[in-house]
Amino acid sequence: MKKSKSDAIEVTGYDSPSHLIHARIAELGDWRGEVLARVRKLIKEADPGVVEDVKWRKPSNPGGVPVWSHDGIICTGETYKNCVKLTFAKGALLEDPSGLFNASLEGNTRRAIDIHEGDKINEKALKALILAAVALNTSLRAEARPARPEETEERLKGQRKTGRKILSDSCAGRPAKEQSQHPSGRRNAWEILPVVDNESSPKTPARWVGAFLKQVH
């Protein structure tokens, strides 16, 4: 029998991250499920733009591991027999004034919060930590973003100005003879290497180097 469009959507929904996390919470059916549901709610309250996902699904763990991201992974929610572990992907770079991190403290990148049965969650501190992780991800993403053409042009203009100043300063105060002649009789670099004022210059950096090497050898 041919499936209707609504049937297809319903089947897809069964594999959606949201459904899988709901299913995992229901499957646990104990204090761990309650803790996972609670921290999930707090993460969403702290960052309404957070993206839920489920990763690392395998036969031994078909439900996978809940993952919350915003411009990169914020944290994961793993469940073990005696704790629920929130692992922050870049926790080592985050300030933790409330001392929430109590596991994976020796690593260079990650930090974790192990929540055991009966532990009270510091909701305000956890939300602040979530927001700090989002801010870190956003800043790192901005730094990694390729520069726009206009930004590259502005940076090149600044480098050209700096280059001209260095060449000018290097010659300042030197006698004319000293400026034009190396003690060995070879020409100085600032006489050989041209200063580029625009993108239409016929000489490329490679040609500058080639010209310089021919003059000094």
C-alpha positions as semicolon CSV with decimal commas, in nm:
position;residue;x (nm);y (nm);z (nm)
1;M;0,000;0,000;0,000
2;K;0,133;0,343;-0,094
3;K;0,213;0,563;0,204
4;S;0,048;0,900;0,224
5;K;0,248;1,219;0,265
6;S;0,133;1,250;0,626
7;D;0,253;0,894;0,696
8;A;0,599;0,983;0,564
9;I;0,619;1,289;0,788
10;E;0,514;1,084;1,089
11;V;0,781;0,822;1,023
12;T;1,046;1,091;0,984
13;G;0,934;1,242;1,314
14;Y;1,019;0,919;1,494
15;D;1,385;0,975;1,406
16;S;1,389;1,347;1,485
17;P;1,631;1,452;1,761
18;S;1,345;1,587;1,971
19;H;1,156;1,258;1,955
20;L;1,467;1,053;2,028
21;I;1,548;1,261;2,337
22;H;1,187;1,233;2,456
23;A;1,209;0,857;2,402
24;R;1,538;0,837;2,592
25;I;1,392;1,023;2,891
26;A;1,087;0,796;2,894
27;E;1,304;0,485;2,856
28;L;1,512;0,576;3,161
29;G;1,199;0,613;3,372
30;D;1,387;0,701;3,691
31;W;1,572;0,992;3,853
32;R;1,814;1,003;3,558
33;G;1,528;1,069;3,319
34;E;1,401;1,345;3,546
35;V;1,745;1,506;3,563
36;L;1,796;1,485;3,187
37;A;1,454;1,641;3,127
38;R;1,532;1,916;3,376
39;V;1,869;2,015;3,231
40;R;1,722;2,000;2,881
41;K;1,456;2,250;2,987
42;L;1,716;2,477;3,148
43;I;1,934;2,473;2,835
44;K;1,638;2,575;2,619
45;E;1,541;2,849;2,862
46;A;1,896;2,986;2,865
47;D;1,930;2,981;2,486
48;P;1,603;2,966;2,289
49;G;1,810;2,940;1,970
50;V;1,980;2,618;2,076
51;V;1,975;2,326;1,830
52;E;1,905;1,976;1,960
53;D;2,066;1,674;1,801
54;V;2,139;1,311;1,876
55;K;2,481;1,172;1,791
56;W;2,679;0,850;1,824
57;R;2,388;0,611;1,774
58;K;2,496;0,247;1,764
59;P;2,346;-0,098;1,833
60;S;2,456;-0,087;2,196
61;N;2,305;0,262;2,234
62;P;2,032;0,306;1,970
63;G;1,903;0,623;2,136
64;G;2,240;0,792;2,096
65;V;2,359;1,088;2,304
66;P;2,164;1,417;2,325
67;V;2,368;1,711;2,197
68;W;2,290;2,082;2,226
69;S;2,460;2,323;1,986
70;H;2,477;2,689;1,892
71;D;2,757;2,778;1,646
72;G;2,918;2,456;1,762
73;I;2,855;2,202;2,037
74;I;2,764;2,349;2,375
75;C;2,731;2,027;2,571
76;T;2,617;1,666;2,558
77;G;2,389;1,479;2,800
78;E;2,514;1,128;2,874
79;T;2,344;0,894;3,117
80;Y;2,524;0,635;3,325
81;K;2,415;0,405;3,603
82;N;2,507;0,645;3,881
83;C;2,498;0,989;3,716
84;V;2,388;1,216;3,435
85;K;2,695;1,374;3,278
86;L;2,684;1,711;3,103
87;T;3,004;1,741;2,904
88;F;3,092;2,088;2,775
89;A;3,289;2,062;2,450
90;K;3,506;2,370;2,528
91;G;3,462;2,372;2,904
92;A;3,833;2,426;2,974
93;L;3,800;2,771;2,814
94;L;3,500;2,876;3,024
95;E;3,496;3,061;3,352
96;D;3,318;2,858;3,620
97;P;3,283;3,086;3,922
98;S;3,019;2,863;4,083
99;G;3,235;2,552;4,056
100;L;2,983;2,344;3,860
101;F;3,249;2,142;3,681
102;N;3,335;1,837;3,889
103;A;3,456;1,585;3,628
104;S;3,701;1,563;3,336
105;L;3,900;1,836;3,507
106;E;4,236;1,717;3,379
107;G;4,159;1,764;3,009
108;N;4,277;2,051;2,792
109;T;3,943;2,101;2,619
110;R;3,638;1,945;2,784
111;R;3,489;1,981;3,128
112;A;3,192;1,792;3,273
113;I;2,925;1,814;3,539
114;D;2,830;1,483;3,699
115;I;2,483;1,501;3,853
116;H;2,406;1,220;4,096
117;E;2,077;1,111;4,247
118;G;1,961;1,366;4,501
119;D;2,198;1,643;4,380
120;K;2,047;1,989;4,367
121;I;2,101;2,170;4,036
122;N;2,219;2,530;4,059
123;E;1,988;2,647;3,783
124;K;2,110;3,007;3,767
125;A;2,475;2,904;3,745
126;L;2,402;2,637;3,484
127;K;2,217;2,885;3,263
128;A;2,506;3,131;3,294
129;L;2,748;2,856;3,192
130;I;2,532;2,771;2,890
131;L;2,529;3,136;2,781
132;A;2,906;3,161;2,827
133;A;2,953;2,853;2,606
134;V;2,729;3,006;2,339
135;A;2,924;3,334;2,351
136;L;3,252;3,144;2,316
137;N;3,126;2,943;2,020
138;T;2,998;3,257;1,850
139;S;3,325;3,443;1,896
140;L;3,531;3,150;1,767
141;R;3,302;3,113;1,467
142;A;3,340;3,485;1,389
143;E;3,719;3,460;1,406
144;A;3,719;3,158;1,176
145;R;3,491;3,326;0,920
146;P;3,673;3,402;0,593
147;A;3,729;3,773;0,545
148;R;3,497;3,948;0,301
149;P;3,659;4,101;-0,011
150;E;3,624;4,455;0,123
151;E;3,786;4,353;0,453
152;T;4,078;4,195;0,267
153;E;4,125;4,511;0,056
154;E;4,130;4,733;0,366
155;R;4,388;4,506;0,531
156;L;4,608;4,513;0,218
157;K;4,590;4,893;0,206
158;G;4,708;4,908;0,565
159;Q;4,996;4,672;0,488
160;R;5,102;4,884;0,188
161;K;5,106;5,199;0,400
162;T;5,311;5,022;0,666
163;G;5,553;4,891;0,405
164;R;5,608;5,237;0,257
165;K;5,672;5,382;0,605
166;I;5,927;5,112;0,687
167;L;6,116;5,171;0,362
168;S;6,104;5,545;0,417
169;D;6,226;5,517;0,776
170;S;6,506;5,282;0,676
171;C;6,646;5,544;0,439
172;A;6,590;5,847;0,663
173;G;6,907;6,019;0,782
174;R;7,141;5,814;0,560
175;P;7,385;5,993;0,330
176;A;7,285;5,974;-0,034
177;K;7,587;5,763;-0,117
178;E;7,510;5,518;0,166
179;Q;7,150;5,497;0,056
180;S;7,235;5,409;-0,300
181;Q;7,532;5,184;-0,254
182;H;7,596;4,877;-0,037
183;P;7,954;4,851;0,099
184;S;8,006;4,550;-0,122
185;G;7,900;4,744;-0,428
186;R;7,558;4,580;-0,450
187;R;7,239;4,781;-0,456
188;N;7,023;4,800;-0,146
189;A;6,695;4,616;-0,116
190;W;6,482;4,931;-0,095
191;E;6,611;5,041;-0,436
192;I;6,516;4,711;-0,595
193;L;6,184;4,622;-0,438
194;P;5,904;4,845;-0,573
195;V;5,625;4,977;-0,355
196;V;5,283;4,880;-0,487
197;D;5,027;5,159;-0,484
198;N;4,747;4,979;-0,665
199;E;4,637;4,638;-0,780
200;S;4,736;4,711;-1,141
201;S;5,108;4,696;-1,074
202;P;5,272;4,475;-1,339
203;K;5,510;4,325;-1,085
204;T;5,407;4,043;-0,855
205;P;5,574;3,963;-0,521
206;A;5,745;3,665;-0,685
207;R;5,898;3,895;-0,944
208;W;6,016;4,135;-0,674
209;V;6,201;3,852;-0,506
210;G;6,347;3,735;-0,835
211;A;6,466;4,084;-0,919
212;F;6,620;4,126;-0,577
213;L;6,807;3,794;-0,593
214;K;6,950;3,882;-0,935
215;Q;7,078;4,213;-0,800
216;V;7,241;4,083;-0,482
217;H;7,413;3,776;-0,629
